[in-house]
Amino acid sequence: MNKTERTTEEFFRLVEILKRRIIIVSLEELAPYVEEAEKLTPDPDDMAYFALALKLDCAIWSNDKKLREQNKIKVYNTHELSKLSGYS
């Protein structure tokens, strides 16, 4: 909450908005992608993100340069996304 620089009320309002917009994907749904994700990810802690990217056929947003050590899943950093959105 400290990092958001919001009041407690604003913070919890934001959390409620996010809860309505976020779709939870179960580990069971990711199971078919785990083996490939484990092979792809340079950081085992990020395996679930790679499995989800494989399932959804989408890119990953991360400033972690290590995640770019593979060439199957596109990884965008914040600066790249900002440029793509026209807000840079």
ZIVEN-V515857 format. One line per field, one symbol per residue. ss: DSSP state (@ for helix, = for strand, . for the rest). phi: phi as a letter, one per 20 degrees, with the letter a starting at -180 (. if undefined). A space follows every 50 residues. Layout:
ss=???
phi=???
This chain:
ss=.@@@...@@@@@@@@@@@@@@.....@@@@@@@@@@@@@@...@@@@@@@ @@@@@@...==...@@@@@.....==.@@@@@@@@...
phi=.fffldfgffffffgfffffdededffffegfdfgfffffffcgfdgfff fffffelceddbeffffefccedfcdegffffffende
